[in-house]
Amino acid sequence: MPESVPVLSPRRRLLVLAICCASVIVVVMDISVVNVALPSIRRDLRASVSGLQWTVDAYTLVLAGFLVAAGSAADRFGRRRVFQAGLVAFGLGSLLCGLAPGIGWLIAARVLQAVGGTMLNPVAMAIVATTFPEPAARARAIGVFGSMTGLSLVLGPILGGALVDGFGWHSVFWVNVPIVAAAIMCTALYVPESRAPRVRRFDPVGQILVVLVLGGVVLAITESRGSGWTSPFILGLLAASVLGGLGILRYESRRVDPLLELRLFRSVPFGSAILMALFALCGFSAFLFMTTQYLQNVRGMSALTAGLCLLPVGALVVVVSPFTGRLVGARGPRMPLVVAGCALALGGGASLRLTPDTPLPAVLAVYLLFGVFLSTVNPPITNTAVSGMPRSMAGVATSLASAGRQTGTTLGVALSGTIAGSASTDGGAAFVGAEHGVWWMVLGLGVGIAALGLLSTRRRALGTAVRAAALFEEVDRGTGLRAGGLPGHGGTRQR
């Protein structure tokens, strides 16, 4: 049964889009806005490097682990209702972050923030898609909505720097509260309720397995510096993650409505898109984490000045992103993906040359490479993820791509803090030497994106996407799923 779409006036449609964009701005901005506040948080709360890592990772880890489940809950209980609940949780978490008396309390409040965030981004995307049913209007609206992600990541350090210098680190969290309050009221007035015509079943076992894998890997990386990679604690975490991964492969492949639709990975473009999303945000979050430390701890800049140094990155996102979207629509995702991968690799390589005495114009020129990367990477990844997929699977595909981005963000911060160690919060030559490992990692991630961009757009790879789409179309028509069977799949699937 097709989903009923309320008829809204053009003005009200734009209001709904603005409300959804406001939600993605505050959620995504809180990933990067905290970076410039980390030195102040460390001094005020006497936090360790591990504590600073978890201030960022606790937020992104929850976002990555529960994005898909939140989208499913919205389909079942109503998108507006879940969206409002997410706004309330995010606003309350922001308030508690600003009141946190210690690093442990701050991390716990960040978790509450992220719980709210999981109910905002994927649900907002579904609301936008429902509000704009015409294909052309929907494409333009989703383009506007998607561009907010890259812009928010860059604007976060700039806004955060101004707030930290003017009002202290607490203000980077408190500023969310009035925005969220306004969004709650506007949602009640202007956003219509909607539900999916077919609701996917809850998958609590799959959700636990996903959190086990992500949490185990991130905790192992974060704590490895203090405990050592060969300690029983770290080895136990890694073993639990491996077992969780094997559990996902076995359990999810047997469900009718799995949390992770593993059949999507039969499409080479889709699998490549997930990896590229992970690589991209891992590289960019590593750049943000290390750059804010470099500018403040090594070069002695204020938080605001450090944030303003990232303004060229934001300017490029604003100018180049629309052109990238048009290029993807006209010529496909290959060229933007290769450009993005090369720009990230060059940015990582150029960052190896930065010292405490590097002239500031040269530093800003290096940052322009990261701006080129960020402004060319998101549209082609989304396009590649849904390449050839039937409409019924487009939402799941984009949700998993978003989860890949959040997982990359989490790993980027965890790996950066672990590689650089305590030098990431110290100044001078110790930091410059320690960060080289991070920049080599960024360089490698850029090479990986460029290679995957070439691989995923070859004719043979596109053929796998067509075959995967045909499989889902058969299932949608009811010809491919009989008593738990899948075409070409020897097993049975649980009901």
C-alpha positions as semicolon CSV with decimal commas, in nm:
position;residue;x (nm);y (nm);z (nm)
1;M;0,000;0,000;0,000
2;P;0,154;0,335;-0,099
3;E;0,218;0,585;0,171
4;S;-0,039;0,866;0,196
5;V;0,125;1,204;0,146
6;P;-0,039;1,512;0,298
7;V;-0,094;1,797;0,056
8;L;0,103;2,097;0,183
9;S;0,135;2,448;0,048
10;P;0,475;2,548;-0,097
11;R;0,535;2,777;0,202
12;R;0,465;2,502;0,452
13;R;0,689;2,260;0,263
14;L;0,977;2,506;0,292
15;L;0,908;2,544;0,664
16;V;0,924;2,167;0,709
17;L;1,252;2,158;0,516
18;A;1,393;2,440;0,730
19;I;1,296;2,258;1,052
20;C;1,462;1,937;0,932
21;C;1,774;2,128;0,824
22;A;1,795;2,292;1,167
23;S;1,794;1,947;1,327
24;V;2,075;1,816;1,110
25;I;2,279;2,132;1,172
26;V;2,274;2,101;1,551
27;V;2,334;1,724;1,549
28;V;2,621;1,723;1,299
29;M;2,771;2,048;1,428
30;D;2,802;1,894;1,772
31;I;3,043;1,639;1,622
32;S;3,292;1,912;1,528
33;V;3,201;2,201;1,760
34;V;3,345;2,015;2,058
35;N;3,690;1,985;1,900
36;V;3,785;2,348;1,962
37;A;3,653;2,322;2,318
38;L;3,871;2,021;2,404
39;P;4,171;2,220;2,537
40;S;3,941;2,424;2,764
41;I;3,757;2,111;2,878
42;R;4,089;1,943;2,955
43;R;4,208;2,234;3,168
44;D;3,876;2,292;3,347
45;L;3,782;1,928;3,414
46;R;4,143;1,797;3,431
47;A;4,059;1,536;3,170
48;S;4,297;1,277;3,027
49;V;4,354;1,219;2,656
50;S;4,126;0,916;2,680
51;G;3,858;1,131;2,841
52;L;3,881;1,383;2,559
53;Q;3,853;1,106;2,301
54;W;3,540;0,969;2,469
55;T;3,387;1,317;2,484
56;V;3,377;1,298;2,103
57;D;3,346;0,922;2,055
58;A;3,063;0,860;2,302
59;Y;2,851;1,087;2,085
60;T;2,943;0,950;1,744
61;L;2,946;0,587;1,860
62;V;2,582;0,603;1,975
63;L;2,486;0,782;1,653
64;A;2,651;0,511;1,442
65;G;2,506;0,222;1,642
66;F;2,141;0,328;1,656
67;L;2,071;0,527;1,336
68;V;1,902;0,241;1,152
69;A;1,698;0,132;1,456
70;A;1,570;0,487;1,509
71;G;1,452;0,505;1,148
72;S;1,262;0,180;1,192
73;A;1,099;0,309;1,513
74;A;0,987;0,624;1,333
75;D;0,828;0,419;1,057
76;R;0,632;0,228;1,319
77;F;0,533;0,493;1,576
78;G;0,516;0,801;1,356
79;R;0,797;1,019;1,224
80;R;0,683;1,343;1,380
81;R;0,640;1,178;1,721
82;V;0,988;1,020;1,717
83;F;1,138;1,342;1,576
84;Q;0,994;1,542;1,867
85;A;1,119;1,284;2,118
86;G;1,464;1,315;1,964
87;L;1,457;1,693;1,995
88;V;1,363;1,668;2,363
89;A;1,640;1,416;2,439
90;F;1,898;1,616;2,244
91;G;1,803;1,941;2,416
92;L;1,812;1,784;2,762
93;G;2,147;1,622;2,689
94;S;2,287;1,957;2,571
95;L;2,171;2,126;2,891
96;L;2,332;1,856;3,106
97;C;2,657;1,875;2,907
98;G;2,687;2,243;2,996
99;L;2,625;2,165;3,364
100;A;2,867;1,868;3,382
101;P;3,099;1,895;3,689
102;G;3,344;1,629;3,565
103;I;3,453;1,445;3,252
104;G;3,250;1,134;3,340
105;W;2,931;1,339;3,372
106;L;3,009;1,513;3,044
107;I;3,052;1,183;2,860
108;A;2,724;1,051;3,004
109;A;2,540;1,366;2,893
110;R;2,694;1,330;2,548
111;V;2,543;0,982;2,527
112;L;2,198;1,129;2,602
113;Q;2,258;1,392;2,334
114;A;2,343;1,121;2,084
115;V;2,034;0,916;2,172
116;G;1,832;1,220;2,070
117;G;2,047;1,267;1,760
118;T;1,972;0,916;1,636
119;M;1,603;1,014;1,626
120;L;1,670;1,330;1,425
121;N;1,886;1,281;1,117
122;P;1,738;0,965;0,957
123;V;1,386;1,065;1,060
124;A;1,432;1,416;0,922
125;M;1,541;1,266;0,589
126;A;1,225;1,053;0,580
127;I;1,011;1,358;0,664
128;V;1,171;1,555;0,380
129;A;1,116;1,270;0,134
130;T;0,750;1,245;0,238
131;T;0,690;1,619;0,226
132;F;0,826;1,646;-0,131
133;P;0,669;1,352;-0,320
134;E;0,749;1,480;-0,671
135;P;1,084;1,334;-0,787
136;A;1,236;1,665;-0,902
137;A;1,128;1,858;-0,593
138;R;1,238;1,572;-0,370
139;A;1,583;1,564;-0,532
140;R;1,630;1,939;-0,476
141;A;1,509;1,918;-0,114
142;I;1,732;1,620;-0,032
143;G;2,022;1,804;-0,197
144;V;1,969;2,102;0,033
145;F;1,929;1,874;0,334
146;G;2,241;1,673;0,248
147;S;2,457;1,981;0,197
148;M;2,392;2,080;0,558
149;T;2,606;1,788;0,679
150;G;2,933;1,904;0,527
151;L;2,863;2,268;0,606
152;S;2,782;2,188;0,971
153;L;3,105;1,994;1,019
154;V;3,306;2,297;0,911
155;L;3,098;2,566;1,081
156;G;3,120;2,379;1,412
157;P;3,479;2,480;1,495
158;I;3,414;2,842;1,389
159;L;3,102;2,881;1,603
160;G;3,262;2,678;1,881
161;G;3,569;2,900;1,884
162;A;3,359;3,216;1,917
163;L;3,153;3,066;2,200
164;V;3,451;2,923;2,391
165;D;3,642;3,253;2,378
166;G;3,338;3,462;2,463
167;F;3,145;3,251;2,714
168;G;3,347;2,937;2,799
169;W;3,322;2,578;2,681
170;H;2,983;2,525;2,848
171;S;2,823;2,757;2,593
172;V;2,892;2,524;2,298
173;F;2,627;2,295;2,448
174;W;2,387;2,553;2,588
175;V;2,347;2,721;2,249
176;N;2,157;2,413;2,132
177;V;1,880;2,455;2,387
178;P;1,693;2,757;2,239
179;I;1,733;2,615;1,886
180;V;1,585;2,283;1,994
181;A;1,302;2,452;2,184
182;A;1,206;2,650;1,874
183;A;1,227;2,334;1,660
184;I;0,995;2,146;1,900
185;M;0,729;2,416;1,873
186;C;0,760;2,448;1,497
187;T;0,743;2,071;1,453
188;A;0,415;2,058;1,645
189;L;0,272;2,339;1,430
190;Y;0,395;2,259;1,080
191;V;0,525;1,902;1,041
192;P;0,253;1,648;0,950
193;E;0,255;1,298;1,095
194;S;0,350;1,010;0,866
195;R;0,429;0,640;0,887
196;A;0,573;0,385;0,647
197;P;0,319;0,170;0,460
198;R;0,517;-0,141;0,552
199;V;0,688;-0,144;0,891
200;R;1,010;-0,339;0,932
201;R;1,018;-0,560;1,238
202;F;1,238;-0,472;1,534
203;D;1,565;-0,661;1,557
204;P;1,696;-0,628;1,915
205;V;1,951;-0,907;1,875
206;G;2,096;-0,742;1,566
207;Q;2,110;-0,410;1,749
208;I;2,302;-0,563;2,040
209;L;2,547;-0,727;1,801
210;V;2,610;-0,398;1,617
211;V;2,678;-0,212;1,942
212;L;2,904;-0,497;2,059
213;V;3,115;-0,477;1,743
214;L;3,141;-0,097;1,728
215;G;3,183;-0,049;2,102
216;G;3,443;-0,323;2,132
217;V;3,658;-0,188;1,848
218;V;3,643;0,175;1,960
219;L;3,703;0,092;2,327
220;A;3,999;-0,129;2,234
221;I;4,157;0,144;2,020
222;T;4,096;0,415;2,279
223;E;4,231;0,218;2,575
224;S;4,516;0,042;2,391
225;R;4,761;0,326;2,463
226;G;4,731;0,276;2,837
227;S;4,674;-0,101;2,852
228;G;4,879;-0,219;2,554
229;W;4,755;-0,419;2,257
230;T;4,857;-0,751;2,414
231;S;4,676;-0,698;2,746
232;P;4,394;-0,946;2,825
233;F;4,144;-0,657;2,841
234;I;4,220;-0,534;2,489
235;L;4,240;-0,885;2,343
236;G;3,907;-0,967;2,507
237;L;3,744;-0,661;2,352
238;L;3,877;-0,749;2,008
239;A;3,764;-1,110;2,046
240;A;3,415;-0,993;2,146
241;S;3,403;-0,769;1,839
242;V;3,503;-1,057;1,610
243;L;3,241;-1,285;1,764
244;G;2,984;-1,008;1,729
245;G;3,073;-0,969;1,363
246;L;3,035;-1,342;1,302
247;G;2,704;-1,330;1,487
248;I;2,582;-1,053;1,258
249;L;2,672;-1,255;0,948
250;R;2,489;-1,563;1,073
251;Y;2,189;-1,413;1,250
252;E;2,104;-1,122;1,019
253;S;2,118;-1,340;0,707
254;R;1,834;-1,552;0,851
255;R;1,585;-1,274;0,927
256;V;1,308;-1,142;0,705
257;D;1,357;-0,784;0,832
258;P;1,718;-0,764;0,950
259;L;1,862;-0,451;1,106
260;L;2,155;-0,483;0,864
261;E;2,031;-0,591;0,521
262;L;2,333;-0,799;0,420
263;R;2,196;-0,867;0,071
264;L;2,269;-0,504;-0,012
265;F;2,638;-0,590;-0,004
266;R;2,594;-0,806;-0,313
267;S;2,614;-0,471;-0,492
268;V;2,978;-0,368;-0,533
269;P;2,883;0,004;-0,560
270;F;2,689;-0,017;-0,233
271;G;2,964;-0,197;-0,043
272;S;3,219;0,047;-0,181
273;A;2,999;0,342;-0,077
274;I;2,989;0,220;0,283
275;L;3,368;0,183;0,291
276;M;3,418;0,522;0,127
277;A;3,181;0,685;0,377
278;L;3,379;0,528;0,662
279;F;3,716;0,629;0,510
280;A;3,598;0,983;0,433
281;L;3,473;1,074;0,778
282;C;3,755;0,885;0,949
283;G;4,001;1,104;0,757
284;F;3,814;1,429;0,808
285;S;3,747;1,374;1,179
286;A;4,116;1,293;1,226
287;F;4,195;1,621;1,047
288;L;3,961;1,819;1,275
289;F;4,083;1,649;1,594
290;M;4,451;1,704;1,518
291;T;4,418;2,048;1,356
292;T;4,242;2,212;1,650
293;Q;4,511;2,075;1,883
294;Y;4,785;2,195;1,648
295;L;4,647;2,547;1,611
296;Q;4,577;2,597;1,984
297;N;4,843;2,392;2,162
298;V;5,132;2,430;1,916
299;R;5,071;2,770;1,758
300;G;4,908;2,922;2,070
301;M;4,594;3,049;1,894
302;S;4,272;3,125;2,073
303;A;3,972;2,900;2,011
304;L;3,808;3,162;1,789
305;T;4,120;3,219;1,579
306;A;4,165;2,844;1,540
307;G;3,805;2,813;1,425
308;L;3,844;3,096;1,175
309;C;4,143;2,917;1,022
310;L;3,896;2,653;0,904
311;L;3,684;2,915;0,726
312;P;3,843;2,835;0,385
313;V;3,719;2,478;0,424
314;G;3,364;2,600;0,485
315;A;3,382;2,847;0,197
316;L;3,479;2,571;-0,045
317;V;3,194;2,349;0,078
318;V;2,944;2,629;0,011
319;V;3,084;2,710;-0,334
320;V;3,180;2,367;-0,469
321;S;2,912;2,134;-0,324
322;P;2,631;2,250;-0,558
323;F;2,862;2,205;-0,858
324;T;2,951;1,856;-0,735
325;G;2,584;1,761;-0,717
326;R;2,526;1,876;-1,075
327;L;2,840;1,693;-1,192
328;V;2,725;1,369;-1,031
329;G;2,385;1,403;-1,197
330;A;2,535;1,473;-1,539
331;R;2,842;1,248;-1,552
332;G;2,818;1,007;-1,261
333;P;3,016;0,977;-0,935
334;R;3,356;0,861;-1,066
335;M;3,528;1,197;-1,120
336;P;3,418;1,357;-0,789
337;L;3,520;1,046;-0,595
338;V;3,866;1,038;-0,752
339;V;3,909;1,413;-0,693
340;A;3,796;1,375;-0,331
341;G;4,033;1,084;-0,265
342;C;4,329;1,261;-0,424
343;A;4,255;1,582;-0,232
344;L;4,243;1,394;0,100
345;A;4,565;1,209;0,021
346;L;4,741;1,531;-0,079
347;G;4,610;1,703;0,234
348;G;4,749;1,427;0,453
349;G;5,082;1,433;0,271
350;A;5,111;1,812;0,290
351;S;5,026;1,807;0,662
352;L;5,339;1,598;0,722
353;R;5,539;1,912;0,639
354;L;5,369;2,138;0,895
355;T;5,583;2,261;1,184
356;P;5,528;2,515;1,465
357;D;5,695;2,778;1,241
358;T;5,516;2,704;0,913
359;P;5,381;3,035;0,773
360;L;5,008;3,065;0,831
361;P;4,925;3,115;0,457
362;A;5,093;2,782;0,386
363;V;4,887;2,617;0,662
364;L;4,565;2,760;0,519
365;A;4,664;2,639;0,172
366;V;4,689;2,285;0,310
367;Y;4,344;2,322;0,465
368;L;4,205;2,413;0,122
369;L;4,284;2,058;0,012
370;F;4,058;1,926;0,287
371;G;3,792;2,172;0,173
372;V;3,810;2,033;-0,181
373;F;3,780;1,684;-0,034
374;L;3,475;1,758;0,182
375;S;3,290;1,945;-0,092
376;T;3,331;1,663;-0,346
377;V;3,289;1,346;-0,139
378;N;2,933;1,335;0,005
379;P;2,705;1,361;-0,303
380;P;2,882;1,084;-0,501
381;I;2,889;0,851;-0,199
382;T;2,511;0,883;-0,154
383;N;2,461;0,840;-0,528
384;T;2,680;0,529;-0,530
385;A;2,501;0,380;-0,229
386;V;2,159;0,391;-0,399
387;S;2,291;0,317;-0,751
388;G;2,046;0,081;-0,918
389;M;1,854;0,014;-0,596
390;P;1,472;-0,003;-0,606
391;R;1,294;0,276;-0,420
392;S;1,191;0,037;-0,141
393;M;1,557;-0,005;-0,040
394;A;1,677;0,353;-0,093
395;G;1,602;0,454;0,268
396;V;1,785;0,154;0,414
397;A;2,082;0,213;0,182
398;T;2,117;0,580;0,277
399;S;2,075;0,498;0,648
400;L;2,359;0,248;0,630
401;A;2,573;0,502;0,445
402;S;2,504;0,750;0,726
403;A;2,599;0,485;0,980
404;G;2,923;0,433;0,788
405;R;2,996;0,806;0,814
406;Q;2,933;0,811;1,190
407;T;3,144;0,499;1,240
408;G;3,425;0,666;1,047
409;T;3,398;0,977;1,262
410;T;3,424;0,766;1,576
411;L;3,722;0,568;1,451
412;G;3,899;0,881;1,325
413;V;3,901;1,040;1,669
414;A;3,986;0,714;1,846
415;L;4,276;0,635;1,612
416;S;4,409;0,992;1,616
417;G;4,418;1,009;1,994
418;T;4,579;0,667;2,015
419;I;4,843;0,730;1,747
420;A;4,939;1,076;1,875
421;G;4,908;0,978;2,242
422;S;4,954;1,236;2,513
423;A;5,140;1,459;2,266
424;S;4,801;1,545;2,111
425;T;4,739;1,776;2,406
426;D;5,097;1,899;2,440
427;G;5,269;2,164;2,234
428;G;5,580;2,200;2,026
429;A;5,796;1,942;1,856
430;A;5,652;1,650;2,057
431;F;5,312;1,704;1,899
432;V;5,449;1,762;1,549
433;G;5,642;1,436;1,560
434;A;5,355;1,236;1,708
435;E;5,100;1,355;1,455
436;H;5,293;1,221;1,155
437;G;5,136;0,879;1,204
438;V;4,790;1,035;1,183
439;W;4,869;1,216;0,858
440;W;5,007;0,897;0,703
441;M;4,677;0,732;0,795
442;V;4,483;1,019;0,631
443;L;4,696;0,987;0,318
444;G;4,619;0,614;0,299
445;L;4,246;0,674;0,346
446;G;4,251;0,920;0,055
447;V;4,420;0,665;-0,170
448;G;4,157;0,411;-0,064
449;I;3,869;0,644;-0,158
450;A;4,018;0,714;-0,501
451;A;4,072;0,342;-0,566
452;L;3,720;0,249;-0,453
453;G;3,578;0,532;-0,663
454;L;3,737;0,378;-0,973
455;L;3,638;0,022;-0,877
456;S;3,274;0,094;-0,791
457;T;3,200;0,277;-1,117
458;R;3,330;0,010;-1,357
459;R;3,077;-0,166;-1,579
460;R;3,118;-0,500;-1,404
461;A;3,061;-0,338;-1,063
462;L;2,748;-0,162;-1,188
463;G;2,622;-0,499;-1,308
464;T;2,628;-0,632;-0,951
465;A;2,408;-0,339;-0,846
466;V;2,155;-0,426;-1,117
467;R;2,144;-0,788;-1,003
468;A;2,102;-0,686;-0,637
469;A;1,819;-0,451;-0,734
470;A;1,647;-0,728;-0,928
471;L;1,664;-0,949;-0,618
472;F;1,487;-0,689;-0,405
473;E;1,228;-0,618;-0,672
474;E;1,140;-0,989;-0,676
475;V;1,105;-0,986;-0,299
476;D;0,886;-0,673;-0,316
477;R;0,657;-0,842;-0,569
478;G;0,632;-1,146;-0,346
479;T;0,792;-1,381;-0,600
480;G;1,126;-1,405;-0,429
481;L;1,024;-1,474;-0,071
482;R;0,821;-1,788;-0,008
483;A;0,816;-1,942;0,336
484;G;1,145;-1,777;0,416
485;G;1,329;-1,864;0,095
486;L;1,538;-1,628;-0,118
487;P;1,610;-1,666;-0,485
488;G;1,956;-1,804;-0,521
489;H;1,986;-1,833;-0,141
490;G;1,999;-2,183;-0,006
491;G;1,887;-2,106;0,348
492;T;1,574;-2,001;0,530
493;R;1,497;-1,676;0,700
494;Q;1,334;-1,633;1,036
495;R;0,988;-1,491;1,078
